């Protein structure tokens, strides 16, 4: 079992975010509808859920977003390679 050392939890940026709220900026486009955000003050990460609302990023959501990104990239690549012939 891993032993972790305690880390200091006091941070002015965390206090700022707890008082005034997070200032999320776009960090990654996963698909056209799903995006990842990070707070510019405390670096907390969030993503959009299936209803379009922000959720705090968890390891499970990170894994889901990575899988969606790879599927979306493959689909976009396949779509761009498809060429149509004009009827003559």
N, CA, C and O atoms as a printed pandas DataFrame, in Angstrom:
     atom_number atom_name residue_name chain_id  residue_number  x_coord  y_coord  z_coord
0              1         N          UNK        A               1    0.840   -1.170    0.000
1              2        CA          UNK        A               1    0.000    0.000    0.000
2              3         C          UNK        A               1    0.887    1.237    0.000
3              4         O          UNK        A               1    1.870    1.299    0.739
4              5         N          UNK        A               2    0.547    2.213   -0.819
5              6        CA          UNK        A               2    1.342    3.426   -0.918
6              7         C          UNK        A               2    1.088    4.331    0.273
7              8         O          UNK        A               2   -0.040    4.475    0.743
8              9         N          UNK        A               3    2.153    4.928    0.741
9             10        CA          UNK        A               3    2.015    5.938    1.780
10            11         C          UNK        A               3    2.169    7.296    1.116
11            12         O          UNK        A               3    3.134    7.538    0.392
12            13         N          UNK        A               4    1.240    8.152    1.362
13            14        CA          UNK        A               4    1.314    9.470    0.754
14            15         C          UNK        A               4    1.702   10.491    1.810
15            16         O          UNK        A               4    1.302   10.403    2.970
16            17         N          UNK        A               5    2.478   11.442    1.379
17            18        CA          UNK        A               5    2.865   12.506    2.291
18            19         C          UNK        A               5    1.796   13.576    2.251
19            20         O          UNK        A               5    1.236   13.853    1.191
20            21         N          UNK        A               6    1.508   14.177    3.378
21            22        CA          UNK        A               6    0.482   15.219    3.379
22            23         C          UNK        A               6    0.957   16.438    2.595
23            24         O          UNK        A               6    2.105   16.868    2.709
24            25         N          UNK        A               7    0.053   16.974    1.807
25            26        CA          UNK        A               7    0.376   18.164    1.028
26            27         C          UNK        A               7   -0.367   19.344    1.626
27            28         O          UNK        A               7   -1.477   19.192    2.137
28            29         N          UNK        A               8    0.236   20.508    1.566
29            30        CA          UNK        A               8   -0.460   21.674    2.111
30            31         C          UNK        A               8   -1.699   21.985    1.285
31            32         O          UNK        A               8   -1.636   22.053    0.058
32            33         N          UNK        A               9   -2.811   22.171    1.955
33            34        CA          UNK        A               9   -4.063   22.416    1.243
34            35         C          UNK        A               9   -4.428   23.895    1.219
35            36         O          UNK        A               9   -5.401   24.278    0.569
36            37         N          UNK        A              10   -3.671   24.724    1.909
37            38        CA          UNK        A              10   -3.967   26.150    1.922
38            39         C          UNK        A              10   -3.442   26.782    0.647
39            40         O          UNK        A              10   -2.268   26.635    0.307
40            41         N          UNK        A              11   -4.307   27.479   -0.049
41            42        CA          UNK        A              11   -3.924   28.131   -1.287
42            43         C          UNK        A              11   -4.845   29.326   -1.497
43            44         O          UNK        A              11   -6.061   29.228   -1.331
44            45         N          UNK        A              12   -4.248   30.448   -1.863
45            46        CA          UNK        A              12   -5.057   31.638   -2.115
46            47         C          UNK        A              12   -5.969   31.437   -3.323
47            48         O          UNK        A              12   -7.079   31.966   -3.364
48            49         N          UNK        A              13   -5.499   30.677   -4.297
49            50        CA          UNK        A              13   -6.333   30.443   -5.476
50            51         C          UNK        A              13   -7.568   29.616   -5.124
51            52         O          UNK        A              13   -8.644   29.851   -5.673
52            53         N          UNK        A              14   -7.421   28.642   -4.206
53            54        CA          UNK        A              14   -8.579   27.855   -3.788
54            55         C          UNK        A              14   -9.562   28.716   -3.005
55            56         O          UNK        A              14  -10.776   28.553   -3.133
56            57         N          UNK        A              15   -9.040   29.628   -2.198
57            58        CA          UNK        A              15   -9.916   30.539   -1.454
58            59         C          UNK        A              15  -10.656   31.448   -2.424
59            60         O          UNK        A              15  -11.856   31.678   -2.275
60            61         N          UNK        A              16   -9.933   31.971   -3.428
61            62        CA          UNK        A              16  -10.555   32.838   -4.423
62            63         C          UNK        A              16  -11.692   32.105   -5.130
63            64         O          UNK        A              16  -12.784   32.649   -5.295
64            65         N          UNK        A              17  -11.426   30.869   -5.543
65            66        CA          UNK        A              17  -12.447   30.096   -6.262
66            67         C          UNK        A              17  -13.622   29.739   -5.361
67            68         O          UNK        A              17  -14.760   29.681   -5.826
68            69         N          UNK        A              18  -13.362   29.498   -4.078
69            70        CA          UNK        A              18  -14.474   29.168   -3.188
70            71         C          UNK        A              18  -15.339   30.396   -2.919
71            72         O          UNK        A              18  -16.535   30.262   -2.662
72            73         N          UNK        A              19  -14.753   31.583   -2.975
73            74        CA          UNK        A              19  -15.533   32.807   -2.752
74            75         C          UNK        A              19  -16.241   33.286   -4.020
75            76         O          UNK        A              19  -17.427   33.613   -3.984
76            77         N          UNK        A              20  -15.523   33.325   -5.126
77            78        CA          UNK        A              20  -16.059   33.936   -6.341
78            79         C          UNK        A              20  -16.418   32.937   -7.435
79            80         O          UNK        A              20  -17.003   33.319   -8.448
80            81         N          UNK        A              21  -16.083   31.690   -7.250
81            82        CA          UNK        A              21  -16.372   30.679   -8.266
82            83         C          UNK        A              21  -15.192   30.480   -9.206
83            84         O          UNK        A              21  -14.283   31.307   -9.275
84            85         N          UNK        A              22  -15.225   29.386   -9.915
85            86        CA          UNK        A              22  -14.138   29.045  -10.833
86            87         C          UNK        A              22  -14.242   29.856  -12.115
87            88         O          UNK        A              22  -15.331   30.244  -12.540
88            89         N          UNK        A              23  -13.091   30.101  -12.719
89            90        CA          UNK        A              23  -13.013   30.774  -14.012
90            91         C          UNK        A              23  -12.511   29.743  -15.022
91            92         O          UNK        A              23  -11.315   29.669  -15.307
92            93         N          UNK        A              24  -13.445   28.943  -15.563
93            94        CA          UNK        A              24  -13.071   27.855  -16.454
94            95         C          UNK        A              24  -12.729   28.382  -17.838
95            96         O          UNK        A              24  -13.437   29.222  -18.395
96            97         N          UNK        A              25  -11.631   27.874  -18.382
97            98        CA          UNK        A              25  -11.230   28.164  -19.754
98            99         C          UNK        A              25  -11.121   26.830  -20.492
99           100         O          UNK        A              25  -10.801   25.805  -19.891
100          101         N          UNK        A              26  -11.385   26.851  -21.778
101          102        CA          UNK        A              26  -11.365   25.640  -22.589
102          103         C          UNK        A              26   -9.942   25.102  -22.673
103          104         O          UNK        A              26   -9.017   25.828  -23.039
104          105         N          UNK        A              27   -9.772   23.834  -22.335
105          106        CA          UNK        A              27   -8.444   23.233  -22.416
106          107         C          UNK        A              27   -8.352   22.181  -23.518
107          108         O          UNK        A              27   -7.267   21.935  -24.045
108          109         N          UNK        A              28   -9.487   21.550  -23.877
109          110        CA          UNK        A              28   -9.439   20.509  -24.908
110          111         C          UNK        A              28  -10.821   20.307  -25.505
111          112         O          UNK        A              28  -11.818   20.255  -24.785
112          113         N          UNK        A              29  -10.873   20.193  -26.834
113          114        CA          UNK        A              29  -12.100   19.802  -27.532
114          115         C          UNK        A              29  -12.070   18.291  -27.696
115          116         O          UNK        A              29  -11.251   17.763  -28.448
116          117         N          UNK        A              30  -12.954   17.596  -27.001
117          118        CA          UNK        A              30  -13.019   16.142  -27.133
118          119         C          UNK        A              30  -13.797   15.797  -28.396
119          120         O          UNK        A              30  -13.299   15.066  -29.253
120          121         N          UNK        A              31  -15.014   16.317  -28.516
121          122        CA          UNK        A              31  -15.831   16.188  -29.725
122          123         C          UNK        A              31  -16.458   17.552  -29.960
123          124         O          UNK        A              31  -16.079   18.537  -29.325
124          125         N          UNK        A              32  -17.421   17.605  -30.878
125          126        CA          UNK        A              32  -18.095   18.881  -31.115
126          127         C          UNK        A              32  -18.935   19.297  -29.912
127          128         O          UNK        A              32  -19.132   20.489  -29.675
128          129         N          UNK        A              33  -19.429   18.327  -29.153
129          130        CA          UNK        A              33  -20.323   18.624  -28.046
130          131         C          UNK        A              33  -19.678   18.497  -26.677
131          132         O          UNK        A              33  -20.163   19.092  -25.714
132          133         N          UNK        A              34  -18.614   17.747  -26.568
133          134        CA          UNK        A              34  -17.972   17.506  -25.275
134          135         C          UNK        A              34  -16.622   18.199  -25.252
135          136         O          UNK        A              34  -15.810   18.042  -26.164
136          137         N          UNK        A              35  -16.397   18.965  -24.201
137          138        CA          UNK        A              35  -15.167   19.729  -24.062
138          139         C          UNK        A              35  -14.624   19.575  -22.651
139          140         O          UNK        A              35  -15.366   19.254  -21.722
140          141         N          UNK        A              36  -13.326   19.804  -22.495
141          142        CA          UNK        A              36  -12.700   19.781  -21.183
142          143         C          UNK        A              36  -12.273   21.199  -20.839
143          144         O          UNK        A              36  -11.788   21.943  -21.692
144          145         N          UNK        A              37  -12.459   21.554  -19.590
145          146        CA          UNK        A              37  -12.129   22.885  -19.106
146          147         C          UNK        A              37  -11.198   22.776  -17.909
147          148         O          UNK        A              37  -11.171   21.756  -17.221
148          149         N          UNK        A              38  -10.431   23.844  -17.664
149          150        CA          UNK        A              38   -9.631   23.918  -16.444
150          151         C          UNK        A              38   -9.756   25.334  -15.895
151          152         O          UNK        A              38   -9.864   26.300  -16.651
152          153         N          UNK        A              39   -9.739   25.441  -14.570
153          154        CA          UNK        A              39   -9.866   26.736  -13.910
154          155         C          UNK        A              39   -8.544   27.484  -14.054
155          156         O          UNK        A              39   -7.476   26.907  -13.846
156          157         N          UNK        A              40   -8.614   28.750  -14.403
157          158        CA          UNK        A              40   -7.393   29.529  -14.593
158          159         C          UNK        A              40   -6.728   29.884  -13.270
159          160         O          UNK        A              40   -5.566   30.290  -13.258
160          161         N          UNK        A              41   -7.442   29.739  -12.156
161          162        CA          UNK        A              41   -6.868   30.081  -10.852
162          163         C          UNK        A              41   -6.326   28.861  -10.122
163          164         O          UNK        A              41   -5.169   28.861   -9.702
164          165         N          UNK        A              42   -7.138   27.824   -9.963
165          166        CA          UNK        A              42   -6.746   26.677   -9.135
166          167         C          UNK        A              42   -6.456   25.420   -9.950
167          168         O          UNK        A              42   -6.115   24.386   -9.374
168          169         N          UNK        A              43   -6.583   25.482  -11.266
169          170        CA          UNK        A              43   -6.323   24.360  -12.181
170          171         C          UNK        A              43   -7.233   23.161  -11.961
171          172         O          UNK        A              43   -6.865   22.044  -12.325
172          173         N          UNK        A              44   -8.403   23.359  -11.380
173          174        CA          UNK        A              44   -9.373   22.267  -11.266
174          175         C          UNK        A              44   -9.922   21.979  -12.653
175          176         O          UNK        A              44  -10.215   22.902  -13.413
176          177         N          UNK        A              45  -10.061   20.708  -12.981
177          178        CA          UNK        A              45  -10.534   20.316  -14.299
178          179         C          UNK        A              45  -12.000   19.927  -14.249
179          180         O          UNK        A              45  -12.482   19.383  -13.256
180          181         N          UNK        A              46  -12.703   20.217  -15.343
181          182        CA          UNK        A              46  -14.116   19.875  -15.464
182          183         C          UNK        A              46  -14.385   19.473  -16.909
183          184         O          UNK        A              46  -13.612   19.792  -17.812
184          185         N          UNK        A              47  -15.486   18.773  -17.108
185          186        CA          UNK        A              47  -15.904   18.367  -18.447
186          187         C          UNK        A              47  -17.416   18.487  -18.536
187          188         O          UNK        A              47  -18.103   18.563  -17.518
188          189         N          UNK        A              48  -17.925   18.502  -19.754
189          190        CA          UNK        A              48  -19.372   18.545  -19.927
190          191         C          UNK        A              48  -19.916   17.126  -19.868
191          192         O          UNK        A              48  -19.289   16.191  -20.367
192          193         N          UNK        A              49  -21.088   16.970  -19.256
193          194        CA          UNK        A              49  -21.703   15.643  -19.172
194          195         C          UNK        A              49  -22.684   15.470  -20.327
195          196         O          UNK        A              49  -22.710   16.285  -21.249
196          197         N          UNK        A              50  -23.476   14.427  -20.281
197          198        CA          UNK        A              50  -24.407   14.130  -21.372
198          199         C          UNK        A              50  -25.514   15.170  -21.492
199          200         O          UNK        A              50  -26.127   15.303  -22.551
200          201         N          UNK        A              51  -25.771   15.896  -20.432
201          202        CA          UNK        A              51  -26.802   16.937  -20.463
202          203         C          UNK        A              51  -26.232   18.322  -20.755
203          204         O          UNK        A              51  -26.977   19.301  -20.790
204          205         N          UNK        A              52  -24.922   18.412  -20.965
205          206        CA          UNK        A              52  -24.299   19.685  -21.291
206          207         C          UNK        A              52  -23.882   20.501  -20.087
207          208         O          UNK        A              52  -23.488   21.659  -20.227
208          209         N          UNK        A              53  -23.963   19.918  -18.911
209          210        CA          UNK        A              53  -23.576   20.631  -17.692
210          211         C          UNK        A              53  -22.153   20.264  -17.302
211          212         O          UNK        A              53  -21.664   19.186  -17.639
212          213         N          UNK        A              54  -21.492   21.174  -16.586
213          214        CA          UNK        A              54  -20.118   20.915  -16.161
214          215         C          UNK        A              54  -20.087   19.966  -14.974
215          216         O          UNK        A              54  -20.886   20.086  -14.044
216          217         N          UNK        A              55  -19.151   19.018  -15.018
217          218        CA          UNK        A              55  -18.907   18.093  -13.921
218          219         C          UNK        A              55  -17.424   18.118  -13.610
219          220         O          UNK        A              55  -16.598   18.294  -14.507
220          221         N          UNK        A              56  -17.084   17.943  -12.340
221          222        CA          UNK        A              56  -15.685   17.873  -11.946
222          223         C          UNK        A              56  -15.070   16.626  -12.573
223          224         O          UNK        A              56  -15.672   15.552  -12.567
224          225         N          UNK        A              57  -13.870   16.781  -13.110
225          226        CA          UNK        A              57  -13.207   15.677  -13.804
226          227         C          UNK        A              57  -12.774   14.597  -12.818
227          228         O          UNK        A              57  -12.105   14.874  -11.822
228          229         N          UNK        A              58  -13.167   13.370  -13.115
229          230        CA          UNK        A              58  -12.760   12.206  -12.337
230          231         C          UNK        A              58  -11.930   11.309  -13.254
231          232         O          UNK        A              58  -11.968   11.479  -14.473
232          233         N          UNK        A              59  -11.185   10.362  -12.696
233          234        CA          UNK        A              59  -10.425    9.455  -13.565
234          235         C          UNK        A              59  -11.317    8.690  -14.549
235          236         O          UNK        A              59  -10.913    8.438  -15.684
236          237         N          UNK        A              60  -12.512    8.326  -14.121
237          238        CA          UNK        A              60  -13.435    7.615  -15.008
238          239         C          UNK        A              60  -13.876    8.512  -16.164
239          240         O          UNK        A              60  -13.911    8.063  -17.310
240          241         N          UNK        A              61  -14.211    9.768  -15.882
241          242        CA          UNK        A              61  -14.609   10.695  -16.943
242          243         C          UNK        A              61  -13.441   10.986  -17.879
243          244         O          UNK        A              61  -13.638   11.137  -19.085
244          245         N          UNK        A              62  -12.228   11.066  -17.335
245          246        CA          UNK        A              62  -11.044   11.291  -18.154
246          247         C          UNK        A              62  -10.848   10.134  -19.134
247          248         O          UNK        A              62  -10.525   10.347  -20.302
248          249         N          UNK        A              63  -11.046    8.915  -18.649
249          250        CA          UNK        A              63  -10.920    7.729  -19.499
250          251         C          UNK        A              63  -11.998    7.721  -20.582
251          252         O          UNK        A              63  -11.717    7.393  -21.735
252          253         N          UNK        A              64  -13.218    8.078  -20.217
253          254        CA          UNK        A              64  -14.319    8.140  -21.183
254          255         C          UNK        A              64  -14.029    9.189  -22.250
255          256         O          UNK        A              64  -14.239    8.942  -23.437
256          257         N          UNK        A              65  -13.546   10.357  -21.835
257          258        CA          UNK        A              65  -13.240   11.422  -22.794
258          259         C          UNK        A              65  -12.120   11.009  -23.747
259          260         O          UNK        A              65  -12.170   11.328  -24.935
260          261         N          UNK        A              66  -11.109   10.302  -23.237
261          262        CA          UNK        A              66  -10.024    9.842  -24.108
262          263         C          UNK        A              66  -10.540    8.840  -25.138
263          264         O          UNK        A              66  -10.136    8.882  -26.300
264          265         N          UNK        A              67  -11.427    7.942  -24.719
265          266        CA          UNK        A              67  -12.010    6.975  -25.655
266          267         C          UNK        A              67  -12.868    7.688  -26.698
267          268         O          UNK        A              67  -12.795    7.369  -27.885
268          269         N          UNK        A              68  -13.673    8.642  -26.263
269          270        CA          UNK        A              68  -14.500    9.411  -27.205
270          271         C          UNK        A              68  -13.640   10.183  -28.193
271          272         O          UNK        A              68  -13.964   10.251  -29.379
272          273         N          UNK        A              69  -12.549   10.764  -27.715
273          274        CA          UNK        A              69  -11.666   11.536  -28.590
274          275         C          UNK        A              69  -11.042   10.650  -29.662
275          276         O          UNK        A              69  -10.933   11.059  -30.818
276          277         N          UNK        A              70  -10.632    9.439  -29.286
277          278        CA          UNK        A              70  -10.021    8.557  -30.285
278          279         C          UNK        A              70  -11.053    8.092  -31.311
279          280         O          UNK        A              70  -10.750    8.032  -32.503
280          281         N          UNK        A              71  -12.259    7.764  -30.869
281          282        CA          UNK        A              71  -13.320    7.355  -31.800
282          283         C          UNK        A              71  -13.681    8.515  -32.723
283          284         O          UNK        A              71  -13.863    8.323  -33.925
284          285         N          UNK        A              72  -13.783    9.707  -32.164
285          286        CA          UNK        A              72  -14.134   10.885  -32.961
286          287         C          UNK        A              72  -13.042   11.191  -33.991
287          288         O          UNK        A              72  -13.346   11.551  -35.129
288          289         N          UNK        A              73  -11.766   11.047  -33.593
289          290        CA          UNK        A              73  -10.662   11.307  -34.519
290          291         C          UNK        A              73  -10.658   10.295  -35.660
291          292         O          UNK        A              73  -10.432   10.664  -36.812
292          293         N          UNK        A              74  -10.904    9.022  -35.352
293          294        CA          UNK        A              74  -10.955    7.994  -36.400
294          295         C          UNK        A              74  -12.095    8.261  -37.370
295          296         O          UNK        A              74  -11.941    8.116  -38.583
296          297         N          UNK        A              75  -13.240    8.652  -36.825
297          298        CA          UNK        A              75  -14.403    8.923  -37.669
298          299         C          UNK        A              75  -14.152   10.138  -38.562
299          300         O          UNK        A              75  -14.510   10.127  -39.740
300          301         N          UNK        A              76  -13.544   11.178  -38.010
301          302        CA          UNK        A              76  -13.257   12.379  -38.789
302          303         C          UNK        A              76  -12.224   12.083  -39.875
303          304         O          UNK        A              76  -12.321   12.605  -40.986
304          305         N          UNK        A              77  -11.237   11.248  -39.557
305          306        CA          UNK        A              77  -10.219   10.885  -40.542
306          307         C          UNK        A              77  -10.845   10.091  -41.682
307          308         O          UNK        A              77  -10.560   10.343  -42.852
308          309         N          UNK        A              78  -11.702    9.129  -41.335
309          310        CA          UNK        A              78  -12.363    8.310  -42.347
310          311         C          UNK        A              78  -13.277    9.171  -43.225
311          312         O          UNK        A              78  -13.372    8.957  -44.434
312          313         N          UNK        A              79  -13.935   10.130  -42.613
313          314        CA          UNK        A              79  -14.848   10.993  -43.362
314          315         C          UNK        A              79  -14.082   11.898  -44.323
315          316         O          UNK        A              79  -14.548   12.157  -45.432
316          317         N          UNK        A              80  -12.907   12.383  -43.905
317          318        CA          UNK        A              80  -12.133   13.268  -44.777
318          319         C          UNK        A              80  -11.474   12.498  -45.920
319          320         O          UNK        A              80  -11.210   13.073  -46.976
320          321         N          UNK        A              81  -11.204   11.199  -45.724
321          322        CA          UNK        A              81  -10.593   10.392  -46.779
322          323         C          UNK        A              81  -11.600    9.969  -47.840
323          324         O          UNK        A              81  -11.208    9.630  -48.956
324          325         N          UNK        A              82  -12.867    9.981  -47.520
325          326        CA          UNK        A              82  -13.895    9.556  -48.461
326          327         C          UNK        A              82  -14.008   10.579  -49.582
327          328         O          UNK        A              82  -14.216   11.768  -49.341
328          329         N          UNK        A              83  -13.868   10.102  -50.793
329          330        CA          UNK        A              83  -14.030   10.984  -51.950
330          331         C          UNK        A              83  -15.232   10.503  -52.751
331          332         O          UNK        A              83  -15.493    9.305  -52.857
332          333         N          UNK        A              84  -15.930   11.429  -53.289
333          334        CA          UNK        A              84  -17.115   11.113  -54.064
334          335         C          UNK        A              84  -16.812   11.300  -55.545
335          336         O          UNK        A              84  -16.131   12.246  -55.938
336          337         N          UNK        A              85  -17.327   10.388  -56.354
337          338        CA          UNK        A              85  -17.171   10.511  -57.793
338          339         C          UNK        A              85  -18.389   11.225  -58.356
339          340         O          UNK        A              85  -19.526   10.977  -57.953
340          341         N          UNK        A              86  -18.126   12.095  -59.274
341          342        CA          UNK        A              86  -19.218   12.802  -59.929
342          343         C          UNK        A              86  -19.809   11.906  -61.012
343          344         O          UNK        A              86  -19.088   11.204  -61.721
344          345         N          UNK        A              87  -21.104   11.944  -61.123
345          346        CA          UNK        A              87  -21.770   11.146  -62.154
346          347         C          UNK        A              87  -21.496   11.769  -63.514
347          348         O          UNK        A              87  -21.608   12.983  -63.686
348          349         N          UNK        A              88  -21.138   10.929  -64.478
349          350        CA          UNK        A              88  -20.848   11.472  -65.804
350          351         C          UNK        A              88  -21.895   11.099  -66.812
351          352         O          UNK        A              88  -21.793   11.482  -67.978
